[in-house]
């Protein structure tokens, strides 16, 4: 990060669109004057997956990280949880904040939602698909379950705890209601409908998002780049957020090669404060407070906890530390 970086400001809004609610976490450093970024997480999880990525991107432009209906403690609306339905909510966010040409970034099932938005809005110029799913050759629940387990063994304990807390907030009934829609979605058939220049990113050990799927998507997209991050698995958007941020920013500026591979050492989130007990406890307590507030539908508590968590991470990773 630049030496003159400012602490991140965090605001949390809840937008209502008919019976649906979407929680929007806005992150800004005040120094980022570029295009905004809109972050869409995968099935069952929430904007907490972007805890490292959002502040990094905020150095370039304002960030909007979404908790879609049914995820992150946001109530489900009763509507069918399809990619098209979630795309409606993302479009509502773009309209509410007047975002004309943001960089959309989707992870896992969030890539399906982003592809749907791009198909409707040809004016959007850049998007990033991190770990897109589902490979049509392996679109059954059993095979996908195996692939996620194979990827999970490469993830950290931090990622595992983050995922479990998110799935508990989502609820397993809603997760299994959304799962068939994710498995049936044919991202290869829809990706060519948009006109944006795409960047596809995968981790080296990302079994749910195999190289053959990326090859197919690049071939069918209007224009696309593809990059792989060494040592990463499916949750590359969190564990290797530094690399994802660098690639996304260079992609948005059209300064990125069409194909490449980034070493893990350049991409991984550095263990800046793992030995700082106060930082570790502060991060854990703020995340626990967020989880409890979300479970109680206490939006003010969620906002306070998210802001506190962002400050803890900033103190740990700020320039010059």
Long-range contacts (C-beta under 8 A, 24 or more apart in sequence): 1-56, 1-59, 1-317, 1-318, 1-319, 2-31, 2-59, 2-319, 3-319, 3-320, 4-31, 5-29, 5-31, 5-59, 5-318, 5-319, 6-30, 6-31, 7-311, 7-314, 7-318, 8-54, 8-55, 8-58, 8-310, 8-311, 8-314, 10-303, 10-306, 10-307, 10-310, 11-303, 12-299, 12-302, 12-303, 12-306, 12-307, 14-74, 14-299, 15-92, 15-93, 15-96, 17-88, 17-89, 17-92, 18-77, 19-77, 19-78, 19-79, 20-69, 20-77, 20-79, 20-88, 20-89, 21-69, 21-74, 21-75, 21-77, 22-66, 22-67, 22-68, 22-69, 22-74, 22-89, 22-92, 22-93, 23-47, 23-66, 23-67, 23-72, 23-73, 23-74, 23-299, 23-302, 24-64, 24-65, 24-66, 24-67, 24-93, 24-97, 25-54, 25-64, 25-65, 25-66, 25-67, 25-306, 26-62, 26-63, 26-64, 26-65, 27-54, 27-55, 27-57, 27-58, 27-62, 27-63, 27-65, 27-310, 28-58, 28-62, 28-63, 29-55, 29-58, 29-59, 31-59, 32-57, 32-58, 32-59, 32-60, 32-61, 32-62, 33-61, 34-60, 34-61, 34-252, 35-60, 35-61, 35-101, 35-102, 35-103, 35-126, 35-252, 36-61, 36-62, 36-63, 36-64, 36-97, 36-99, 36-102, 36-103, 37-61, 37-62, 37-63, 37-64, 37-102, 37-103, 37-104, 37-105, 37-248, 38-63, 38-64, 38-66, 38-90, 38-93, 38-94, 38-99, 38-102, 38-103, 38-104, 38-105, 39-63, 39-64, 39-65, 39-66, 39-105, 39-106, 39-107, 39-110, 40-66, 40-68, 40-86, 40-90, 40-104, 40-105, 40-106, 40-107, 40-110, 40-113, 40-114, 41-65, 41-66, 41-67, 41-68, 41-71, 41-72, 41-107, 41-108, 41-110, 42-107, 42-108, 42-109, 42-110, 42-131, 42-133, 43-108, 43-109, 43-175, 43-178, 43-179, 43-182, 44-71, 44-163, 44-166, 44-167, 44-170, 44-175, 44-178, 45-71, 45-72, 45-108, 45-162, 45-163, 45-166, 45-167, 45-170, 46-71, 46-72, 46-73, 46-166, 46-169, 46-170, 47-72, 48-72, 48-162, 48-165, 48-166, 48-287, 48-290, 49-107, 49-162, 49-166, 49-235, 49-237, 49-238, 50-237, 50-238, 50-241, 51-238, 51-309, 51-310, 51-313, 52-238, 52-241, 52-242, 52-269, 52-313, 53-105, 53-237, 53-238, 53-241, 53-244, 53-245, 55-310, 55-313, 55-314, 55-317, 56-241, 56-242, 56-245, 57-245, 57-248, 57-249, 60-249, 60-252, 61-103, 64-93, 64-97, 64-99, 64-102, 66-90, 66-93, 68-113, 70-170, 70-171, 70-174, 70-178, 71-166, 71-169, 71-170, 72-166, 72-169, 72-170, 72-294, 73-169, 73-291, 73-293, 73-294, 73-295, 73-297, 73-302, 74-294, 75-297, 76-174, 80-181, 81-174, 81-177, 81-178, 81-181, 82-181, 82-185, 83-109, 83-112, 83-113, 83-115, 83-116, 83-181, 83-182, 83-185, 84-116, 86-113, 86-116, 87-113, 87-116, 87-117, 87-120, 90-114, 90-117, 91-117, 91-120, 91-121, 94-121, 101-125, 101-126, 103-127, 103-128, 103-248, 103-251, 103-252, 104-128, 104-196, 105-130, 105-248, 106-130, 106-132, 107-131, 107-237, 108-132, 108-133, 108-208, 108-209, 108-234, 109-133, 109-178, 109-182, 111-187, 112-182, 112-185, 112-187, 112-190, 115-187, 115-190, 115-191, 115-193, 115-194, 116-190, 118-193, 118-194, 118-195, 118-196, 119-190, 119-193, 119-194, 121-194, 122-194, 122-195, 124-194, 124-195, 124-196, 125-195, 125-196, 125-197, 126-196, 126-197, 126-198, 126-199, 126-251, 126-252, 127-194, 127-196, 127-197, 127-198, 127-199, 128-198, 128-199, 128-200, 128-201, 128-244, 128-247, 128-248, 128-251, 129-198, 129-199, 129-200, 129-201, 129-217, 130-201, 130-202, 130-236, 130-237, 130-244, 131-201, 131-202, 131-203, 131-206, 131-208, 131-209, 131-234, 131-235, 131-236, 131-237, 132-187, 132-200, 132-209, 132-213, 132-214, 132-217, 133-182, 133-187, 133-208, 133-209, 133-213, 134-182, 134-183, 134-185, 134-187, 134-208, 135-208, 135-209, 135-210, 135-212, 135-213, 136-186, 136-188, 137-212, 139-183, 139-184, 140-183, 141-179, 141-180, 141-183, 144-183, 144-208, 147-207, 147-208, 148-207, 148-208, 148-234, 150-207, 151-203, 151-205, 151-206, 151-207, 151-208, 151-233, 151-234, 151-235, 152-233, 152-234, 154-203, 154-205, 154-232, 154-233, 155-233, 155-234, 155-235, 155-239, 156-239, 159-235, 159-238, 159-239, 162-238, 163-235, 165-287, 165-291, 169-291, 169-294, 169-295, 187-217, 188-213, 188-216, 188-217, 188-220, 189-220, 191-217, 191-220, 191-221, 192-220, 192-221, 192-222, 194-221, 194-222, 195-222, 196-222, 196-223, 197-222, 197-223, 197-224, 197-225, 197-251, 197-254, 198-222, 198-223, 198-224, 198-225, 199-224, 199-225, 199-226, 199-227, 199-247, 199-248, 199-251, 199-256, 200-224, 200-225, 200-226, 200-227, 201-226, 201-227, 201-228, 201-229, 201-236, 201-244, 201-247, 202-228, 202-229, 202-232, 202-236, 203-228, 203-229, 203-231, 203-232, 203-233, 203-234, 203-235, 203-236, 203-240, 204-228, 204-229, 204-230, 204-231, 204-232, 204-233, 205-231, 205-232, 205-233, 206-232, 206-233, 206-234, 206-236, 207-233, 207-234, 208-234, 209-234, 225-251, 225-256, 225-257, 225-258, 225-259, 226-258, 226-259, 227-256, 227-259, 227-260, 227-261, 227-262, 228-260, 228-261, 228-262, 229-261, 229-262, 229-264, 229-267, 230-261, 230-262, 230-263, 230-264, 230-267, 231-264, 231-267, 231-268, 232-264, 232-267, 232-268, 236-267, 238-269, 239-268, 239-269, 240-264, 240-267, 240-268, 240-269, 241-269, 242-266, 242-267, 242-268, 242-269, 242-270, 243-267, 243-268, 270-317, 272-316, 272-317, 272-321, 273-315, 273-316, 273-317, 273-321, 276-316, 279-312, 279-315, 279-316, 282-308, 282-312, 283-309, 283-312, 283-313, 283-316, 286-312
